Amino acid sequence: MDENIGVISSMIVQARPEHLDVIATQLEAFPGIEITARDVSGKIIVVLEAKNDRQLADTMKEIGDLSGVLGVNLVYHHNENAN
């Protein structure tokens, strides 16, 4: 694991099914994102490694702003830097 990573999270991105391939390609361009599954109904499961909670929140907002994205729901959140 990259020692600069402090946050590991997973989320479900709900996209319009007709935009699924385009959105998946856009998501793969984000740093720290890995698509682990997707469904023809428009659901995309994403794992994100970020430096901190702010970067996580900013990335989620950017994903939500993509054309064809209907919603972004955080499923799992783990902070490696928690004391």
Backbone as a ProteinNet text record, in pm:
[ID]
protein_1_A
[PRIMARY]
MDENIGVISSMIVQARPEHLDVIATQLEAFPGIEITARDVSGKIIVVLEAKNDRQLADTMKEIGDLSGVLGVNLVYHHNENAN
[TERTIARY]
85.2	0	88.5	47.9	118.2	110.4	224.4	222.1	160.8	136.4	67.6	-84	-132	-275.9	-321.3	-426.8	-480.5	-622.4	-693.7	-834.4	-857.5	-927.2	-971	-1122.8	-1189	-1334.9	-1388.6	-1514.3	-1583	-1715.5	-1762.9	-1888.7	-1959.4	-2088.5	-2168.2	-2200.4	-2164.3	-2197.8	-2314.8	-2425.7	-2542.7	-2541.6	-2534.2	-2526.2	-2643.7	-2671.1	-2769.9	-2711	-2785.8	-2731.5	-2673.9	-2734.1	-2684.1	-2549.9	-2509.9	-2381.8	-2278.2	-2309.2	-2225.2	-2080.1	-2058	-1920.9	-1842.8	-1905.8	-1837.9	-1802.2	-1895.2	-1869.7	-1761.8	-1764.9	-1660.5	-1522.7	-1512.8	-1385.1	-1342.1	-1436.9	-1404	-1360.4	-1426.2	-1389.3	-1247.9	-1212.3	-1078.8	-968.6	-1002.6	-904.1	-876.3	-963.4	-941.5	-826.1	-736	-627.8	-683.4	-632.3	-670.1	-799	-862.9	-989.7	-967.2	-1036.2	-1040.1	-1186.5	-1231	-1365.8	-1357.1	-1436.1	-1431.4	-1547.2	-1655.5	-1770.3	-1860.1	-1939.2	-2040.3	-2151.3	-2267.3	-2386.5	-2456.2	-2519.7	-2585.3	-2697.1	-2743.1	-2846.6	-2791.3	-2656.2	-2593.6	-2517.6	-2511.6	-2437.7	-2291.1	-2204.3	-2059.8	-2005	-1933.1	-1871.1	-1727.3	-1691.5	-1562.3	-1490.4	-1361	-1274.3	-1185.9	-1174	-1094.7	-994	-869.7	-765.4	-735.8	-742.7	-720.6	-626	-570.8	-478.7	-551.1	-674.3	-749.1	-898.3	-976.7	-1121.7	-1162.5	-1091	-1122.7	-1109.8	-1001.3	-982.1	-1092.6	-1131.9	-1242.3	-1369.4	-1403.6	-1526	-1520.6	-1406.5	-1392.9	-1408.2	-1349.2	-1359	-1502.7	-1571.7	-1712.1	-1796.6	-1769.2	-1843.2	-1814.3	-1685.7	-1649.7	-1718.1	-1725	-1793.1	-1941.1	-2001.2	-2142.5	-2174.4	-2075.6	-2094.7	-2078.3	-2033	-2016.6	-2152.8	-2158.8	-2282.7	-2325.3	-2448.8	-2501.8	-2497	-2428.4	-2425	-2548.6	-2621.2	-2742.8	-2717.5	-2614.3	-2584.6	-2456.4	-2398.4	-2276.9	-2303.2	-2293.6	-2322	-2201.8	-2153.3	-2042.1	-2090.6	-2017.1	-2055	-1960.5	-1831.6	-1730.6	-1629	-1582.5	-1483.2	-1388.5	-1258.5	-1158.1	-1046.6	-1011.6	-906.5	-784.8	-677.1	-553.7	-483.2	-512.5	-444.4	-521.1	-628.9	-708.1	-624.9	-629.3	-553.6	-650
-119	0	123.6	220.8	348.4	415.4	453	513.1	652.5	713.5	842.2	827.6	704.1	678.7	675	750.3	750.9	701	702.4	666.3	559.8	455.7	353.3	348.6	357.1	357.5	284.4	247.5	192.4	264.3	268.6	337.7	274.6	298.9	259.1	385.4	383	492.7	444.6	514.3	480.1	570.7	507.4	581.4	544.6	631.7	596.8	480.5	372.6	255.6	286.3	379.8	411.6	486.6	535.5	605.4	522.5	397.4	313.1	305.4	277.5	261.7	391.8	501.9	632.3	669.6	649.9	684.7	594.9	467.8	376.8	422.6	462.6	512.8	639.5	729.7	852.2	820.5	725.5	689	631.9	551	491	594.7	714	821.4	893.5	876.7	940.3	870.7	946.2	883.2	809.9	689.5	613.5	534.6	535.9	464.7	333.4	231.2	102.4	59.2	21.4	-32.6	-181.8	-228.1	-369.8	-449.1	-382	-449.8	-346.1	-392.2	-305.4	-392.3	-332.1	-403.8	-326.3	-397.3	-331.4	-237.2	-250.5	-159.7	-21	-7.3	122.3	133.6	26.7	31.2	-1.2	82.8	63.7	63.7	-42.6	-50.8	-1.5	95.9	162.3	153.4	126.5	138	259.5	342.6	465.1	470.6	496.3	525.5	674.8	743.6	888.6	923.1	1043.9	1087.9	1125.5	1175.5	1219.7	1227.3	1256.4	1263.5	1375.2	1484.5	1596.2	1551.3	1480	1430.7	1331.4	1247.1	1154.2	1230.6	1329.4	1407.5	1481.9	1541.5	1614.3	1520.8	1401.1	1304.6	1257.4	1232.8	1191.6	1300	1425.1	1534.9	1539.6	1524.8	1525.5	1411.3	1294	1180.6	1213.5	1268.7	1303.6	1407.2	1489	1593	1542.4	1417.4	1363.6	1349.4	1385.2	1373.3	1227	1199.7	1064.4	992.6	1052.2	993.3	1039.4	942.3	972.4	986.3	918.1	926.5	853.6	893.6	831.1	802.5	676.6	638	569.5	626	568.9	443.5	333	205.8	172.5	197.2	161.4	274	301.9	407.3	363.3	367.2	332.2	436.3	491.5	592.5	530.5	514.2	456.1	548.7	677.9	773.2	802.2	729.1	753.3	720.6	810.5	789.4	762.1
0	0	0	-73.1	-79.2	57.4	115.2	248.9	252	136.1	131.6	139.4	129.1	132.1	277.2	305.9	440.4	446.8	333.4	330.9	224	263	168.6	178.4	64.9	66.9	-54.8	-44.3	-159.9	-174.2	-295.8	-322.3	-441	-446.1	-561.5	-640	-766.1	-856.6	-941.5	-931.8	-1014.6	-1137.2	-1253.4	-1378.9	-1468.7	-1563	-1665.2	-1745.5	-1762.1	-1831.8	-1969.4	-2041.2	-2174.8	-2171.8	-2054.4	-2039.3	-1962.8	-1936	-1849.8	-1897.5	-2024.1	-2074.7	-2067.9	-2103.7	-2099.8	-1956.9	-1865.1	-1724.8	-1666.2	-1698.9	-1649.3	-1697.2	-1821.1	-1873.8	-1800.1	-1773.8	-1700.1	-1557.5	-1493	-1356.1	-1349.5	-1446.8	-1448.7	-1463.7	-1510.5	-1525.1	-1392.9	-1293.8	-1163.8	-1092.4	-1029.9	-954.4	-832.3	-808.6	-689.4	-701.8	-818.8	-836.7	-910.5	-861.3	-928.9	-936.6	-1054.1	-1070.5	-1043.3	-946.1	-910.5	-969.2	-1004.5	-1067.2	-1131.1	-1226.5	-1286.1	-1342.1	-1353.6	-1395.1	-1505.6	-1597.2	-1710.1	-1666.2	-1542	-1491.2	-1462	-1464.3	-1441.8	-1312	-1233.1	-1106.2	-1130.4	-1071.3	-1081.1	-938.8	-902.1	-770.8	-784.6	-700.9	-709.5	-574.8	-579.3	-461.9	-485.3	-381.9	-391.8	-279	-313.3	-215.5	-225.7	-112.1	-109.9	4.7	-0.2	104.9	233.2	220.6	338.3	305.2	408	390.4	294.5	293.6	202.9	58.2	26.9	-109.6	-146	-52.5	-75	-109.7	-28.1	-50	-183.2	-213.2	-340.5	-459.9	-450.9	-559.9	-577.1	-465.8	-474.4	-542	-509.9	-573.7	-723.2	-760.5	-902.4	-977	-914.6	-977.4	-994.7	-891.7	-897.7	-1003.2	-1038.2	-1139	-1282.7	-1299.6	-1434.6	-1502	-1627.7	-1703.9	-1710.1	-1671.6	-1673.9	-1540.8	-1441.5	-1307.5	-1231	-1176.2	-1101.3	-951.5	-901.4	-758.9	-724.4	-611.1	-558.2	-410.9	-371.9	-234.1	-171.2	-63.1	11.2	82.7	65.7	127	241.4	221.5	321.4	329	451.2	472.6	583.1	555	654.8	648.1	762.6	770.5	837.7	764.2	817.5	915.7	910.3	996.1	1125.1	1150.4	1271.4	1394.9	1491.6	1616.5	1729.3
[MASK]
+++++++++++++++++++++++++++++++++++++++++++++++++++++++++++++++++++++++++++++++++++

